[in-house]
Amino acid sequence: MTAAGLKGAKEPTFYFVGVTTSKSSIIKIFPRWTRQLGLGEVNIEGIDCGLHDQPEVYRKVVSFIKGEPNSIGGLVTTHKMDLLEAARSQFEYLDPYAELLGEISSISKRGGELRGHAKDPISSGLALEAFVPAGYWRRTGAELCILGAGGSSLALSCYLMKQKSRDEWPARVVVTNRSPRRLAHMKAVHEKINPGLNVEYVLAESAAANDAVVGALKPGSLVANATGLGKDAEGSPLSDAVRFPEGGMAWEYNYRGNLVFLEQARAQEESRGLKVEDGWVYFIHGWTRVIAEVFARDIPTSGAEFDSLCRIAAESR
């Protein structure tokens, strides 16, 4: 449903705030996950908002989730920063990452309080570690390029700064974005927490500008598309003329949509010796971290139970 057509549920319901929620695999996966985890019969309902929607729309959505008796909470994607900026006063509690980053991905209820958590620093880190080998940055001297400076990009950089030691850092992190405001916000957050990681902020208003940044990376470097282009909007932050780093990696944060960035990387997979990763593992970690918070249920990030959740998800992909 859309934010304009919100209506109450007759049964316990988990809400998913996004842009094109009905197209997400989670609609099929969620009921099977809740049964596997013994969480009872809970429905999932998507709420679609426009990209960078009006503040009153976000306040209406949060008010609905907060006041609806059968609402147990929800997950926020795409709108993580915009929603919290608009509706911060409606939350009784924000976790430290939400306060630091100015975003939330999890909306939960505890003892009459509406609570907001930013789970991306955890889920993005788990997803990164799933395909980047241990000791990779130290061994190769490679760099990390994050295309986009929104919530997911900020979360990944935050993970490196707060969770990883210096010998586990990329040689350099370069962040590009077409919005000076987004870059300024990221830089302001980094000034509070950065213990010395080398970060460069590049205003890139065109695909050609992003191409130039990617083309200048060291061999072995990782390029991550965290712009949302390909899922929430058409296209890629890069042009087809881009040259990915020799022997490097390409990470598309999304797993669905018209993933042009993923196609561009795969076109150079053999010639440039690329390792290409989509956003499927990130999707699983992102959802399981929020479900664990909303249901107050410990869900491991590895092992037999996690493998069962991954199997269920793969069957419904």
C-alpha positions in Angstrom: 0.0 0.0 0.0 1.0 3.6 -0.4 1.5 6.1 2.4 -1.6 7.8 1.3 -3.7 4.6 1.7 -2.7 3.4 5.1 -5.2 1.2 6.8 -5.2 -0.8 10.0 -4.5 -4.6 10.1 -6.7 -7.3 11.6 -3.7 -9.4 12.6 -0.2 -8.8 13.9 1.7 -7.1 11.1 5.3 -6.2 10.3 5.6 -3.2 8.1 8.2 -2.6 5.3 8.8 1.0 4.3 10.4 1.3 0.9 9.7 2.4 -2.7 8.6 -0.8 -4.6 8.0 -3.1 -1.7 5.8 -5.6 -3.5 8.7 -6.6 -5.7 10.9 -7.6 -2.9 11.7 -11.3 -2.2 11.0 -10.7 1.5 7.2 -10.8 0.8 7.6 -14.5 0.2 10.5 -15.2 2.5 9.1 -13.4 5.7 6.3 -15.9 6.5 8.6 -18.8 6.1 11.3 -17.2 8.3 8.8 -16.4 11.1 7.6 -20.0 11.1 11.2 -21.3 11.1 12.0 -19.0 14.0 8.9 -19.8 15.9 7.6 -16.2 15.9 4.0 -17.1 15.3 1.7 -16.0 12.5 2.7 -12.4 11.5 1.8 -10.7 8.3 4.1 -8.4 6.3 2.8 -5.3 4.6 4.8 -2.9 2.4 4.4 0.9 2.6 5.6 2.7 -0.5 6.8 6.2 -0.3 8.4 8.4 -3.1 12.1 8.9 -3.2 12.9 11.8 -0.8 9.2 12.2 0.0 7.7 15.1 1.8 8.4 15.2 5.6 4.7 15.0 6.4 4.5 11.7 4.6 7.2 10.2 6.8 5.6 11.5 9.9 2.3 10.0 8.8 3.9 6.6 8.3 5.7 6.6 11.6 2.5 7.8 13.4 0.6 4.9 11.8 3.2 2.3 12.8 3.3 3.7 16.3 -0.5 3.9 16.9 -1.7 0.9 15.0 -2.6 -1.8 17.7 -1.6 -4.7 15.5 1.6 -3.1 14.3 4.7 -4.8 15.8 7.2 -2.6 14.1 9.0 -2.6 10.8 12.0 -2.2 8.6 13.0 1.0 6.7 14.9 0.9 3.4 15.9 3.8 1.0 14.2 6.3 3.3 16.4 5.7 6.4 17.8 9.2 6.7 14.8 11.2 5.4 12.4 9.4 7.6 14.3 10.0 10.8 15.0 13.6 9.9 11.2 14.2 9.5 9.9 12.1 12.4 12.7 12.1 15.0 10.4 13.6 17.7 8.0 10.6 17.4 10.6 8.2 18.8 11.2 7.8 22.5 14.5 5.9 22.0 17.2 6.0 19.3 20.2 3.7 19.6 23.7 5.2 19.4 24.2 4.4 15.7 20.9 6.1 14.9 21.9 9.1 16.8 25.3 9.2 15.2 24.3 8.5 11.6 21.0 10.3 11.6 19.1 7.3 10.1 17.1 4.2 11.2 16.4 0.9 9.5 14.5 -0.7 12.4 11.3 0.5 14.1 10.4 -1.5 17.2 8.2 -1.2 20.3 9.2 -1.9 23.9 7.1 -1.0 27.0 5.1 1.7 25.2 8.2 3.2 23.6 8.8 3.6 19.9 12.4 2.7 19.2 14.6 3.3 16.3 17.8 1.5 15.5 20.4 1.9 12.7 21.4 -1.7 11.9 23.3 -1.1 8.6 26.7 -0.7 10.3 26.3 -4.2 11.5 24.6 -5.8 8.4 26.9 -4.0 5.9 30.0 -5.2 7.8 28.7 -8.8 7.9 28.0 -8.7 4.2 31.5 -7.2 3.4 33.2 -9.8 5.5 31.3 -12.6 3.7 33.2 -12.0 0.4 36.3 -10.0 1.2 38.9 -12.5 2.5 40.5 -12.0 5.9 43.7 -9.9 5.7 42.8 -8.7 2.2 43.4 -5.0 2.6 46.7 -5.5 4.5 47.9 -8.0 1.9 47.0 -6.0 -1.2 47.1 -2.4 -0.2 43.9 -2.0 -2.2 41.4 0.9 -1.9 37.6 1.1 -1.4 35.4 3.3 -3.5 31.9 3.8 -2.3 29.6 5.3 -5.0 26.9 7.3 -3.0 27.0 9.0 0.3 23.6 8.0 1.7 22.8 5.9 4.8 24.2 2.6 3.5 27.5 4.3 2.5 27.8 6.0 5.8 27.1 2.8 7.6 29.8 0.9 5.8 32.4 3.6 6.5 31.3 3.7 10.1 31.8 -0.1 10.4 35.4 0.2 9.2 36.1 3.1 11.6 34.5 1.7 14.7 34.7 -2.1 14.3 38.0 -2.8 12.4 41.6 -2.2 13.5 44.0 -0.1 11.4 45.6 -3.2 9.9 42.2 -4.2 8.5 41.5 -0.9 6.7 41.7 -0.2 3.0 44.6 2.0 2.0 42.1 4.7 1.1 38.3 5.1 1.0 37.0 7.5 -1.6 33.3 8.4 -1.5 31.5 10.0 -4.4 28.1 11.7 -4.5 26.3 14.2 -6.7 24.9 16.0 -3.6 27.2 18.4 -1.7 24.8 18.1 1.3 25.1 14.3 1.5 28.9 14.6 1.3 29.0 17.3 4.0 26.8 15.2 6.3 29.1 12.2 5.9 32.2 14.3 6.5 30.6 15.8 9.7 29.9 12.3 11.0 33.4 11.1 10.2 34.9 14.0 12.0 33.3 12.7 15.2 34.4 9.0 14.9 37.3 8.6 12.4 40.4 7.4 14.2 42.6 8.0 11.1 41.2 6.2 8.1 42.1 8.0 4.9 38.9 9.2 3.4 38.4 11.4 0.3 35.1 13.0 -0.6 34.4 13.7 -4.2 31.6 15.6 -5.7 30.7 13.7 -8.8 27.7 15.1 -10.7 28.0 12.8 -13.7 28.8 9.2 -14.7 32.0 10.4 -16.3 33.2 11.9 -13.0 32.6 8.6 -11.3 34.3 6.8 -14.1 37.4 8.9 -13.5 37.5 8.0 -9.8 37.1 4.3 -10.4 39.7 4.3 -13.2 42.3 5.8 -10.8 41.9 3.2 -8.1 44.8 0.8 -7.3 44.7 -2.8 -8.7 42.6 -5.1 -6.4 40.4 -2.3 -5.2 36.7 -2.7 -4.4 34.0 -0.5 -6.0 30.6 -0.5 -4.2 27.4 0.9 -5.7 25.5 2.3 -2.8 23.5 4.9 -4.8 20.3 3.0 -5.2 20.5 3.4 -9.0 19.3 0.2 -10.5 16.6 -0.5 -7.9 15.1 2.7 -6.7 15.8 4.6 -9.9 16.9 3.6 -13.4 20.6 3.4 -14.4 24.0 3.2 -12.9 26.4 5.8 -11.4 29.0 4.7 -14.0 29.0 4.7 -17.8 29.8 1.7 -20.0 33.2 3.3 -20.6 34.4 2.7 -17.0 37.4 0.6 -16.4 37.2 -1.4 -13.1 40.4 -2.0 -11.1 42.5 -4.8 -12.4 42.0 -7.9 -10.2 39.5 -5.9 -8.1 36.0 -6.4 -6.8 32.6 -4.9 -7.6 29.8 -4.9 -5.1 26.2 -4.0 -6.1 24.3 -3.3 -2.9 21.0 -4.4 -4.5 19.9 -7.8 -5.5 16.8 -6.9 -7.6 15.9 -4.4 -10.2 17.5 -3.2 -13.5 21.0 -3.6 -12.1 23.0 -1.8 -14.7 26.1 -1.5 -12.4 26.1 -5.2 -11.9 25.9 -5.8 -15.7 28.8 -3.4 -16.3 30.9 -5.2 -13.7 30.1 -8.6 -15.1 30.9 -7.5 -18.6 34.5 -6.9 -17.3 34.6 -9.9 -15.0 36.9 -11.9 -17.2 39.0 -9.2 -18.9 39.7 -7.3 -15.7 39.8 -10.3 -13.3 37.0 -9.0 -11.2 35.2 -10.7 -8.3 31.5 -9.5 -8.6 29.0 -9.6 -5.8 25.4 -8.6 -5.6 23.4 -7.6 -2.6 21.8 -10.9 -1.7 23.9 -11.6 1.5 23.5 -7.9 2.5 19.7 -8.4 2.1 19.7 -11.4 4.4 21.8 -9.8 7.1 19.8 -6.5 6.9 16.5 -8.3 7.4 17.6 -10.7 10.0 19.2 -8.0 12.2 16.0 -6.0 12.1 13.7 -9.0 12.7 15.9 -9.9 15.7 15.4 -6.4 17.1 11.7 -6.1 16.5 10.9 -9.6 17.9 13.6 -9.4 20.7 14.8 -12.8 19.3 18.5 -13.8 19.1 19.3 -14.7 15.5 22.8 -15.9 14.9 24.8 -14.5 12.0 26.4 -17.8 11.1 25.9 -21.5 11.9 23.1 -24.0 11.4 20.2 -21.7 12.2 21.5 -18.9 9.9 22.2 -21.4 7.2 18.6 -22.6 7.4 17.3 -19.0 6.9 19.7 -18.6 4.0 18.3 -21.8 2.4 14.7 -20.7 2.8 15.6 -17.3 1.3 17.4 -18.9 -1.7 14.3 -21.1 -2.4 12.1 -18.0 -2.6 14.5 -15.8 -4.5 
